[in-house]
Amino acid sequence: MSAGRAPLLALLAAANFAAGLIAFVVIGLIEPLARDLALSRPVAGWVLSVYAIAYAVGSPVLVALTGAWPRRAVLMLGMGLLTGSALTSALAPSYEVLLLSRVVSAFGAGLITPVTSGVAVAVAAPGAQGRALSTVFFGLTLAQALGIPVGGYIAFTFGWRAAFWLVFVVGALLFAGLWWRVPRALSVRVNSLATLGAALSSWRRMLAILFTGSFLGAIYVLYTYFSPLLVERMGFGRDGVSLTLFVFGLGAIAGNIVGGRLTDRFGSYWTLVILCLMQAAMLPFYVLLPLPAWLVLVWTFVWSAGGWAFAVPQQARIVKHAPEGQSVALALNAAAIYVGVAGGAAVAGAVLTVVDLAALGAVASVAMLAALAHLIVSERAMARSGI
């Protein structure tokens, strides 16, 4: 990576950090949010599900509509929406207003993440796209490593609104940073609603993109209610939950780095096959709780590393199969992330109406085997068509 590219990629990673923070900070807030607003856990979980649905619907359309805009302007708009919505969430007088603010948050992040990925691919040196994507996507994994446990700690200590104040401060600082440092003119391929229509009309490409939802949906069957599971089955309080989420985040950082390296060396498809098998084998572990705390922490680190290693090979796979419309394809991939999040959360909520939290690991493992089948079918479909 050249010296000239490094500062830009670092700033884009920081923007992704804010996007990841607003998206996933609620993982650590569900327990205190449910208590404070007298909500059931499945109802409180809708702060994640509503965000995911809004992102999945809004991100591809917004990226297409702003396809001819300067990338700096799009990033500024996204960060402005994200920051303003964080302030609204912190001040929300009701649960309904909180949900509405989450929709606006999703629109802001839905502009940031795919645009930063597209710029990373555009400025990367030949053969270094995986590492460039890994650098930019590091922001999302850092949000997992720091944002979620810190947000959970703040929520358990000072209340869930304080966590949104943290997001507001981070967003405001990055808004200023983007204004100051991002070049006004970045040369990337222009996309439009026509590009979006072409991408949606190719069922083979959409099948490949939607694997993102299958993979992450399986993980979020468990992860959506991971904090309540730790409280109920391990007896963890604020410190135990925060520590476990922090360890999960450290695993995410490790996985992001490993995923980029493996993609550049071995290719995206086989990396993804291995990760699916690894996840399917690891997820049933959580059915066995309670277990020694050290073992849960070690297992959670490895589980997270395997899960987050998926992001870079999947993005590289999508860019490979859709080079002429990569910005829209990456936006659809980012939308598929939240299709998976919403789907996994919905499945988990349905499961919890029948059985208890302990069953989620087994259900997630079955869902991951279905994701593996999805991957194999989609890859064969594209190979037959020559895409």
Secondary structure, DSSP 8 states (H G I E B T S, - for coil): --TTHHHHHHHHHHHHHHHHHHHHGGGGTHHHHHHHTT--HHHHTHHHHHHHHHHHHHHHHHHHHTTTS-HHHHHHHHHHHHHHHHHHHHH-SSHHHHHHHHHHHHHHHHHHHHHHHHHHHHHS-TT-HHHHHHHHHHHHHHIIIIIHHHHHHHHHHH-HHHHHHHHHHHHHHHHHHHHHHS-S--------HHHHHHHHH-HHHHHHHHHHHHHHHHHHHHHTTHHHHHHHHH---HHHHHHHHHHHHHHHHHHHHHHHHHHHHH-HHHHHHHHHHHHHHHGGGGGG-S--HHHHHHHHHHHHHHHHTTHHHHHHHHHHH-GGGHHHHHHHHHHHHHHHHHHHHHHHHHHHTTS-GGGHHHHHHHHHHHHHHHHHHHHHHHHHHT-
